[in-house]
Amino acid sequence: METAPTTKPPALDPAADSRPGDPCIMVLFGCGGDLTKRLLMPAIYNLVCDGLLPEQFAIIGADRSDMTTEDFRARLSDEKDGIKKYNTRKDFNPKVWAWITSRLHYVNTAPADGYTKVAELVKKLDAQYQARDNVLFYYAVPPSVFGAISAKLYENGFKEGKGWRRIIVEKPFGTDLPSAQKLNKEILSFWNEEQIYRVDHYLGKETVQNVLAFRFANEMFEPLWNKKHIDHVQLTVSEAVDVEGRGYYDEAGVLRDMIQNHMFQMLTYIAMEPPISFSADDIRNEKAKVLKAIRLYSPEAVLRNTVRGQYGAGKKADGTTSIAYREDPAVIESRKKRKPPVETPSTTETFAALRLYVDNWRWEGVPFYLRSGKALWKRGTDIVVQFKKAPWVLFRNTAVAKLNADRLIFHIQPEQSIELLFQAKTPGPVMQLQPVNMAFRYGESFTASRGTGYEVMIYSCMVGEATLFSRTDLVERAWEIAQPIMDAWAANPAKDFPNYAAGTWGPKAAYDLIEMDNRRRWYEIITSETLQRVPLFKGGDPLFLSQVSMALRPEAVSPSEVIVKKGDPGNEMYLLARGEAEVLDGNGQVKATLHEGDCFGEVALLLSEPRIATVRAKTACDLFVLEKGDFSRILRDHQQFAETIKQIARERYNRAVAPEQLMAPT
């Protein structure tokens, strides 16, 4: 490979208000893993493009493989599985990559003198690039070797120097409270707290960081940010992928892998008090107070306030088949390799939902609902702040039948946006309301290129900004919250696994957990793209789809559960998102089977008549429900929808619906 000259980085989009990171030599342990090529090197590439990497910079890849520097450079430059595949920018610039590869070096740490060679190369490159004796060590390795690597670096004189020494350690930081405490003690025996940067790449996402900016830069919301005005908060991290052959997941589970770290950190951003300043210590002090205030559960309380699940066979969001978690060969092999081997079916949770309380003055009595899982119906990370409903009494003599709750939604990924849902009067002489939304989308307001989430982490460490990294007390307190849950689950092994099919919303028990609290519901983020996959809504104009998406509410039902009963009043229409349902006649005989994308219950609404049939869930079903008032309003506003409904009535039920019936008031 041609070596680029050691000149100023060829920045493409210089960041106007940010200085480049401090000069340093970056030593990347575990450089042969996927993390390096998929995320870290694309992040380095983005930092160069943004003008945030200094000229005085080089990278030493350190691993236990028999590889040369040229091999290392070639691996990361591979046409099919290198930087061109994993970079996140629209256009790839070979000059930028050539500049980076000229500064890539490799050391095999397996031989006895491996770390001595690392020290020698750091010294050589520091002199060549004038890096001021600053060294950044990135531990892209399992936590079990953090201590061993630190000891070797200590032996080779890396504890102190003329410049700074900093280490970035990847999650998971421990597997439970005792292991986290042991790991902290081990690392702190070699490094000072100020030198340790415990990475959580979720906090590097722009929309997560924008939660703080949104809260503390906009005075209009702070007076409402408390138990008097907020009913509850929902945090959801859903993954459409299954474990995809990652057998090591069986020793973690979603509570350890996602909730204990990423989600607890996001919760602190929502719940923290205004800090004195945006300095690292001031922000982390307020986060620590939130975690300290989260209620610790007794074993009995854990069972009342948590739900766990494991996926079975099904279809993933992209339509491909997913085998049951327990049947994944990698999971089975992982259990066989344990000491001693485990032959019983796995009880590791791939889904969890928690109801937590922050017991302080601001949040007393406000539930925080957290849920995360694999093999769910879509990929997405969202924070929903639901406000309390306004008093209905003001509207008692109007056509308004009910008031909906206002919601503030932070879309973290894949869409990056902030959305405010509230009530507005519909056009016309009658006082009627419908939900509307105001949305801020990053792609429409900013031109910044999409990143991996690691750019801000690497840059922050290079400039000594620790705000986005966890401190010892934050890590250990998060485990203190999670430990009673893990202990209670271990003492009460799940007996109903698998309890949700791949590609669904998760176990029905998660819906029961939230619905028992004053009829609260999970707020499923329904996009226009989602609705377009349903025949009933295909081809709808954007305004129509927007109104439908805000009006639909989710509902999960168990196999054999009756959804609608013949003769009951028809107040809701149902859309079958996943699963199968059966239409029964008066004798309980199956007359038809409904599949994904089918709707039912619409004729009873159209004609204001009782249900003409009973519908029962054949399998576990995920449903979207459209209530009568919203149904009629959308029919009146959108003739295309009305025509489709009339056609369904003719074809399925041989019923003709007159125009005046569609326009009848609710």
C-alpha positions in Angstrom: 0.0 0.0 0.0 1.3 3.5 -0.9 2.3 5.4 2.2 0.8 8.9 2.6 3.0 11.7 3.8 2.9 12.7 7.5 1.2 16.0 6.9 -1.9 17.7 8.2 -5.0 15.5 8.1 -7.1 16.0 4.9 -10.2 17.2 6.7 -13.3 17.4 4.6 -15.9 19.0 6.9 -13.9 20.9 9.6 -15.9 21.4 12.8 -16.0 25.2 13.1 -16.3 25.3 16.9 -14.1 22.4 17.9 -10.4 22.0 18.2 -8.6 18.8 17.2 -7.9 16.3 19.9 -4.7 16.4 21.8 -1.6 14.9 20.1 -1.3 11.2 21.2 -0.4 7.7 20.3 -3.4 5.4 20.4 -2.7 1.8 21.4 -5.6 -0.5 20.4 -5.7 -3.8 22.2 -7.9 -6.5 20.6 -7.4 -4.8 17.2 -8.2 -8.1 15.4 -11.8 -8.1 16.5 -14.9 -6.9 14.7 -15.2 -3.8 16.9 -12.1 -2.4 15.3 -13.1 -2.7 11.7 -16.9 -2.2 12.1 -16.9 0.8 14.5 -13.6 2.1 15.7 -11.8 2.6 12.4 -14.9 4.2 10.8 -15.0 6.5 13.8 -11.4 7.4 13.3 -12.1 8.0 9.6 -15.0 10.3 10.5 -12.9 12.3 13.0 -10.3 13.0 10.3 -13.1 14.1 7.9 -14.4 16.4 10.6 -11.0 18.0 11.3 -11.0 16.6 14.9 -7.9 14.4 14.7 -4.5 16.1 15.2 -1.5 15.8 12.9 0.5 14.4 15.8 -1.3 11.1 15.9 -0.7 7.4 15.2 -2.3 4.0 16.0 -0.6 0.9 17.3 -2.8 -2.2 16.9 -1.9 -4.8 19.6 -3.2 -8.4 19.5 -2.0 -11.9 20.0 -2.1 -12.9 16.3 0.9 -13.5 14.1 0.4 -10.5 11.9 2.6 -7.7 10.4 1.9 -4.0 10.1 1.2 -4.5 6.4 -1.2 -7.4 7.2 -3.0 -5.1 9.7 -3.4 -2.3 7.1 -4.6 -4.7 4.4 -7.2 -6.2 6.7 -8.7 -2.9 7.5 -8.6 -1.8 3.9 -10.1 -5.0 2.5 -12.5 -4.1 -0.4 -15.2 -6.4 0.8 -14.9 -6.4 4.6 -13.0 -3.2 5.4 -13.5 0.5 5.7 -15.4 0.9 2.5 -18.1 -1.5 3.8 -18.4 -0.1 7.3 -17.8 3.7 6.8 -20.9 5.8 7.5 -20.4 8.7 5.1 -22.1 9.1 1.8 -18.8 9.3 -0.1 -15.6 7.5 0.6 -12.4 9.6 0.3 -9.3 7.5 -0.4 -6.9 10.3 0.5 -8.3 10.4 4.1 -7.9 6.6 4.4 -4.4 6.7 3.0 -3.5 9.3 5.6 -4.8 7.0 8.3 -3.2 3.8 7.1 0.2 5.5 6.9 -0.1 5.8 10.7 -1.3 2.3 11.4 1.2 -0.1 13.0 1.0 -3.5 14.6 2.6 -5.4 17.5 2.0 -9.1 18.4 1.7 -9.1 22.2 1.7 -13.0 22.5 5.6 -13.3 22.8 7.2 -12.7 26.2 8.6 -9.4 24.9 5.3 -8.2 23.3 4.7 -5.4 25.7 8.3 -4.3 25.6 7.9 -3.9 21.9 4.7 -1.9 22.4 6.7 0.5 24.7 9.5 0.8 22.2 7.2 1.5 19.3 5.2 4.1 21.4 8.5 5.9 22.1 9.6 5.8 18.5 6.2 7.1 17.2 6.0 9.7 19.9 9.3 11.2 18.7 8.3 10.9 15.0 4.9 12.6 15.4 5.7 14.9 18.3 2.8 13.4 20.3 4.0 15.0 23.6 4.2 11.7 25.4 0.4 11.4 25.5 -0.9 7.8 25.2 -4.5 6.6 24.8 -5.0 2.8 25.5 -8.2 1.3 24.1 -9.2 -2.0 25.7 -11.3 -3.6 22.9 -11.0 -6.9 24.8 -13.0 -9.0 27.3 -13.0 -7.6 30.9 -11.3 -10.7 32.1 -8.0 -9.5 30.7 -8.3 -5.8 31.7 -6.1 -6.4 34.8 -3.5 -8.5 33.0 -3.0 -5.8 30.3 -2.9 -3.1 32.9 -0.2 -5.0 34.8 1.9 -5.5 31.7 1.7 -1.8 30.9 2.6 -0.9 34.4 5.6 -3.1 34.3 6.7 -1.3 31.1 6.5 2.1 32.6 3.2 3.4 31.3 1.7 4.4 34.6 3.0 8.0 34.4 5.0 10.1 32.0 5.6 13.7 30.8 2.2 13.6 29.0 -1.1 12.0 30.0 -2.1 8.3 30.1 -5.7 7.4 29.6 -7.5 4.1 29.1 -10.9 3.4 27.4 -12.5 0.1 28.6 -15.4 -1.5 26.8 -18.5 -2.9 28.3 -19.6 -5.2 29.9 -18.0 -3.9 33.0 -18.5 -6.9 35.2 -21.3 -9.5 35.1 -22.8 -8.7 38.5 -22.1 -6.5 41.5 -19.2 -8.6 43.0 -17.5 -8.9 39.7 -17.8 -5.2 38.9 -16.4 -4.3 42.4 -13.5 -6.7 41.8 -12.8 -5.3 38.3 -12.9 -1.8 39.6 -10.5 -2.7 42.4 -8.2 -4.4 40.0 -8.0 -1.5 37.5 -7.7 1.1 40.2 -4.6 -0.7 41.5 -2.8 0.4 38.3 -4.6 3.5 37.2 -6.2 6.6 38.8 -9.9 7.2 38.5 -9.2 10.3 36.3 -7.3 8.0 33.8 -10.1 5.5 33.4 -12.8 6.1 30.7 -15.5 3.4 30.9 -17.2 3.7 27.5 -21.0 3.4 26.8 -21.4 4.1 23.1 -25.1 4.8 23.6 -24.2 8.0 25.3 -22.2 9.0 22.2 -25.4 9.1 20.1 -26.4 12.7 19.2 -30.0 12.3 20.3 -29.0 10.9 23.7 -26.7 13.9 24.2 -29.5 16.2 23.0 -31.7 15.1 25.9 -29.5 17.3 28.1 -29.5 20.2 25.7 -33.3 19.9 25.2 -34.0 19.9 28.9 -31.6 22.6 30.1 -31.5 25.0 27.2 -35.3 25.3 26.9 -36.9 26.9 29.9 -40.4 26.1 28.7 -40.2 22.4 29.7 -38.3 22.6 33.0 -41.4 23.8 35.1 -43.3 20.7 33.7 -40.5 18.2 34.4 -41.8 16.7 37.6 -44.4 14.4 39.2 -47.1 17.1 39.1 -47.2 17.2 35.3 -45.6 13.9 34.1 -47.6 10.7 34.4 -44.9 8.2 33.5 -41.8 7.7 31.3 -41.1 4.8 28.9 -37.7 3.7 27.6 -37.6 1.2 24.8 -34.6 -0.4 23.1 -35.9 -3.0 20.6 -33.7 -5.1 18.4 -35.0 -6.8 15.3 -32.0 -9.2 15.1 -31.9 -12.4 17.1 -28.6 -13.6 18.7 -27.3 -14.4 15.3 -24.9 -17.1 16.4 -23.4 -15.2 19.3 -23.4 -18.0 21.9 -21.7 -15.9 24.5 -25.0 -14.0 24.9 -26.3 -16.9 26.9 -24.1 -15.9 29.9 -25.4 -12.3 29.7 -29.0 -11.8 28.8 -30.7 -8.5 28.1 -30.7 -7.2 31.7 -26.9 -7.4 31.8 -26.3 -6.6 28.1 -28.6 -3.6 27.6 -30.6 -2.5 30.6 -28.1 -2.3 33.4 -25.8 0.0 31.4 -27.3 1.7 28.4 -30.8 2.1 29.6 -30.0 3.1 33.2 -27.7 5.8 31.8 -30.5 7.2 29.5 -32.8 7.1 32.5 -30.4 9.4 34.5 -30.5 11.9 31.6 -34.2 12.1 31.8 -34.5 12.2 35.6 -31.4 14.2 36.8 -31.6 17.6 38.4 -30.1 20.6 36.6 -26.3 20.4 37.2 -24.4 23.4 38.4 -22.4 23.3 35.1 -21.8 21.0 32.1 -18.5 19.9 33.6 -17.9 16.1 33.8 -18.0 15.9 37.6 -21.1 18.1 37.9 -23.1 16.0 35.4 -21.9 12.7 36.8 -22.7 13.8 40.4 -26.3 14.4 39.4 -26.5 11.1 37.5 -25.2 9.4 40.7 -28.0 11.0 42.7 -30.6 9.6 40.4 -29.2 6.0 40.5 -28.9 6.3 44.3 -32.6 7.2 44.4 -33.9 4.3 42.4 -35.8 1.9 44.6 -34.1 -1.4 45.3 -36.6 -4.3 45.2 -37.1 -7.2 47.5 -37.5 -10.6 45.9 -41.3 -10.3 46.1 -41.2 -6.8 44.6 -39.0 -8.1 41.7 -41.7 -10.5 40.7 -44.4 -7.8 40.8 -42.4 -5.2 38.9 -40.5 -7.1 36.2 -41.2 -9.4 33.3 -38.8 -11.5 31.4 -39.1 -13.4 28.1 -37.3 -15.6 25.6 -38.1 -15.7 21.9 -39.3 -18.8 20.1 -39.3 -19.6 16.4 -40.9 -17.0 14.2 -40.2 -14.5 11.4 -37.9 -11.6 11.9 -38.8 -8.1 10.9 -37.2 -8.6 7.4 -39.4 -11.7 6.8 -36.6 -14.2 7.2 -37.1 -17.2 9.5 -35.7 -17.2 13.0 -35.2 -20.4 15.0 -36.0 -20.4 18.7 -33.3 -19.1 21.0 -32.9 -22.4 22.7 -32.3 -24.1 19.4 -29.6 -21.8 18.2 -26.5 -24.1 17.7 -24.2 -21.4 19.1 -26.3 -21.2 22.3 -26.3 -24.9 22.7 -22.5 -25.1 22.1 -21.9 -22.3 24.6 -23.8 -24.2 27.3 -21.8 -27.4 26.6 -18.5 -25.5 26.9 -19.3 -24.2 30.4 -17.6 -25.8 33.4 -19.5 -27.9 34.3 -21.4 -28.3 31.0 -25.1 -27.4 31.0 -27.5 -29.7 29.2 -30.8 -28.2 30.3 -32.7 -25.7 28.1 -31.6 -22.1 28.5 -33.4 -19.8 30.8 -31.5 -16.7 29.7 -33.8 -13.8 29.0 -33.8 -12.2 25.6 -36.5 -9.7 26.7 -37.1 -7.8 29.9 -39.5 -5.1 31.1 -39.1 -3.3 34.4 -41.1 -0.8 36.4 -38.8 1.4 38.4 -39.3 4.3 40.8 -37.0 7.2 41.5 -37.7 8.0 45.1 -36.9 11.7 45.3 -38.8 14.9 45.6 -39.1 15.4 41.8 -40.2 11.9 40.8 -42.0 10.4 43.8 -44.7 8.0 42.5 -43.9 8.4 38.8 -43.2 5.0 37.2 -40.3 4.6 34.8 -41.0 1.7 32.4 -38.0 0.1 30.7 -38.1 -2.7 28.1 -35.6 -4.2 25.7 -35.4 -7.4 23.7 -34.1 -9.2 20.7 -36.0 -10.6 17.7 -38.7 -8.0 18.1 -40.9 -6.5 15.4 -38.6 -3.6 14.6 -35.3 -1.9 15.5 -35.6 1.2 17.5 -34.6 3.2 20.6 -37.1 5.7 22.0 -37.8 7.6 25.1 -41.5 8.6 25.7 -42.4 11.2 28.3 -46.1 11.0 28.8 -47.8 14.0 30.5 -50.9 13.9 32.6 -54.2 14.5 30.8 -55.9 17.9 31.1 -59.2 18.0 32.9 -62.0 16.9 30.6 -64.6 18.9 32.5 -64.0 22.0 30.3 -65.2 20.1 27.2 -68.2 18.4 28.8 -70.7 20.3 26.6 -68.9 19.8 23.4 -68.5 17.0 20.9 -65.2 16.0 22.6 -65.7 12.5 24.1 -62.2 12.2 25.7 -58.8 13.8 26.0 -55.6 12.1 25.0 -52.3 12.5 26.9 -49.6 14.7 25.4 -46.3 12.9 24.7 -42.8 14.1 24.2 -40.7 11.5 22.3 -37.0 11.3 21.8 -36.2 9.0 18.9 -32.6 7.8 19.4 -32.3 5.4 16.5 -32.7 4.5 13.7 -34.5 7.8 13.2 -32.9 10.7 15.0 -35.6 13.2 16.0 -37.7 14.7 18.8 -41.4 14.7 18.5 -44.2 16.4 20.5 -47.7 14.9 20.3 -50.6 17.1 21.5 -54.2 17.9 20.9 -55.6 20.4 18.4 -59.0 21.4 17.2 -60.1 20.0 13.9 -61.3 22.5 11.2 -65.0 23.2 11.3 -67.7 24.8 13.4 -67.8 22.0 16.0 -65.3 21.7 18.9 -63.6 18.4 18.1 -60.0 17.4 18.8 -57.5 15.1 17.2 -53.8 14.3 18.0 -51.2 16.2 15.9 -47.5 16.4 16.1 -44.5 18.7 15.8 -41.3 17.1 14.9 -37.6 18.1 14.8 -35.5 15.7 12.6 -31.8 15.9 12.6 -31.6 15.2 8.9 -33.7 18.2 8.0 -32.0 20.6 10.3 -28.3 19.6 10.3 -25.9 18.4 7.6 -23.6 16.4 9.9 -22.8 12.9 8.6 -24.1 9.9 10.4 -21.5 8.5 12.8 -21.0 5.2 14.7 -21.4 6.7 18.2 -17.7 6.1 18.9 -16.4 9.3 17.4 -17.5 11.4 20.4 -16.1 8.8 22.8 -12.6 8.7 21.3 -12.5 12.5 20.8 -13.7 13.2 24.4 -11.0 11.0 25.8 -8.4 12.7 23.7 -9.4 16.1 25.1 -9.9 14.8 28.7 -13.7 15.3 28.7 -15.1 12.5 30.9 -18.8 13.6 30.9 -20.0 10.7 28.8 -18.0 8.0 30.7 -19.0 6.1 33.8 -17.3 6.6 37.2 -16.7 3.8 39.7 -19.6 4.8 41.8 -22.0 4.9 38.8 -21.0 1.5 37.6 -21.4 -0.1 41.0 -24.7 1.6 41.8 -26.2 0.4 38.5 -25.2 -3.2 39.5 -26.7 -2.6 42.9 -30.1 -1.9 41.2 -29.8 -4.9 38.9 -28.5 -7.5 41.4 -31.7 -8.1 43.3 -33.5 -8.6 40.0 -31.0 -11.1 38.8 -31.0 -12.9 42.2 -34.8 -13.1 42.2 -34.9 -14.5 38.7 -32.2 -17.0 39.5 -34.2 -18.2 42.5 -37.4 -18.4 40.4 -36.4 -19.9 37.0 -38.8 -19.1 34.2 -41.1 -22.0 33.4 -42.9 -20.5 30.3 -39.9 -20.0 28.0 -40.2 -19.4 25.1 -43.0 -16.9 25.7 -42.9 -14.8 22.6 -42.4 -15.5 18.9 -39.6 -13.9 17.0 -40.8 -10.8 15.1 -43.5 -9.9 17.6 -43.8 -7.2 20.3 -42.6 -9.5 23.0 -44.4 -11.4 25.8 -47.9 -10.4 26.6 -47.0 -10.2 30.3 -45.0 -7.0 29.4 -48.3 -5.4 28.3 -50.0 -6.6 31.4 -47.3 -5.0 33.5 -48.0 -1.5 32.3 -51.7 -1.8 31.7 -52.4 -2.7 35.3 -51.3 0.8 36.2 -54.4 3.0 35.5 -54.7 1.6 32.0 -51.3 2.9 30.8 -50.0 1.3 27.6 -46.7 0.9 25.9 -46.5 3.5 23.1 -45.5 1.7 19.9 -43.8 3.9 17.4 -45.7 3.4 14.2 -44.2 4.9 11.1 -45.7 5.5 7.6 -43.4 2.8 6.3 -44.9 0.3 8.8 -48.4 1.2 7.7 -47.6 1.0 4.0 -47.0 -2.7 4.5 -50.6 -3.2 5.5 -53.0 -3.6 2.4 -55.6 -1.4 4.1 -53.3 1.6 4.2 -51.1 1.0 1.2 -50.9 4.0 -1.0 -52.3 6.4 1.5 -51.2 10.0 1.4 -48.8 11.2 4.1 -51.4 13.2 6.0 -53.7 10.2 6.1 -50.9 7.9 7.3 -49.8 10.4 9.9 -53.3 10.6 11.4 -53.7 6.9 11.4 -50.3 6.3 13.1 -51.1 8.7 15.9 -54.6 7.2 16.4 -53.6 3.5 16.6 -52.9 1.9 19.9 -51.2 -1.5 20.4 -52.7 -4.5 22.2 -51.3 -8.0 22.7 -53.5 -11.0 23.3 -52.7 -14.6 24.2 -53.7 -17.8 22.2 -57.4 -18.7 22.6 -58.2 -15.2 24.1 -61.5 -13.7 22.7 -60.8 -10.4 21.1 -64.4 -9.4 20.2 -67.6 -11.2 21.1 -70.7 -11.5 18.9 -73.4 -9.2 20.1 -71.2 -6.8 22.0 -71.2 -3.1 21.1 -68.8 -2.3 18.3 -66.5 0.5 19.6 -63.2 -0.5 18.1 -61.6 -1.7 14.8 -58.7 -4.1 14.9 -55.7 -4.6 12.6 -53.8 -7.8 12.9 -50.1 -6.9 13.0 -48.8 -10.4 13.8 -50.3 -13.8 14.5 -53.5 -15.5 13.4 -57.1 -15.2 14.6 -60.3 -17.2 14.0 -63.8 -16.0 13.1 -66.4 -18.1 14.9 -70.1 -18.5 14.1 -72.8 -18.7 16.7 -72.0 -22.4 17.4 -68.3 -21.7 18.0 -67.3 -23.2 14.7 -64.4 -21.7 12.8 -65.7 -19.9 9.7 -62.5 -18.1 8.6 -58.9 -17.5 9.6 -57.5 -14.0 9.7 -53.8 -13.4 9.0 -51.3 -10.6 9.3 -52.5 -7.4 7.6 -56.2 -8.3 8.0 -58.6 -6.0 9.8 -61.9 -6.8 11.6 -64.5 -5.0 13.6 -64.9 -2.2 11.1 -68.5 -3.1 10.0 -69.9 -2.8 13.5 -68.4 0.7 13.6 -69.7 1.6 10.2 -73.2 0.6 10.9 -73.2 1.3 14.7 -74.4 -2.2 15.2 -73.4 -5.0 17.6 -70.6 -7.4 16.6 -71.7 -9.8 14.0 -69.2 -12.5 14.9 -66.8 -13.6 17.6 -63.1 -13.4 16.9 -60.6 -15.4 18.9 -56.8 -15.5 18.8 -55.5 -18.7 17.3 -51.9 -17.8 18.2 -50.4 -15.0 20.2 -51.5 -11.9 18.4 -50.2 -8.3 18.2 -53.0 -5.9 17.3 -53.4 -2.3 16.4 -56.7 -0.8 17.7 -58.5 2.1 16.2 -61.3 3.5 18.4 -64.7 4.6 17.0 -64.2 8.3 17.3 -60.8 8.3 15.5 -62.2 5.8 13.0 -65.1 8.0 12.0 -63.0 11.2 11.9 -60.5 9.6 9.6 -63.2 8.2 7.4 -64.8 11.7 7.0 -61.4 13.3 6.2 -60.1 10.7 3.8 -62.4 9.3 1.1 -59.8 6.8 -0.1 -60.0 5.0 3.3 -63.8 5.2 3.2 -63.9 3.5 -0.2 -61.6 0.7 0.9 -63.7 0.1 4.0 -66.9 0.0 2.0 -65.3 -2.5 -0.4 -64.3 -4.8 2.5 -67.9 -4.6 3.8 -69.2 -5.7 0.4 -66.7 -8.5 -0.2 -66.5 -10.0 3.3 -69.9 -9.4 4.7 -72.1 -8.7 1.7 -73.2 -5.5 3.3 -73.7 -2.2 1.5 -72.7 0.9 3.4 -74.4 4.2 2.5 -72.4 7.4 2.4 -74.5 8.9 5.2 -73.5 6.1 7.4 -69.8 6.9 6.9 -70.4 10.5 7.8 -72.6 9.9 10.8 -71.4 11.5 14.0 -69.9 9.2 16.6 
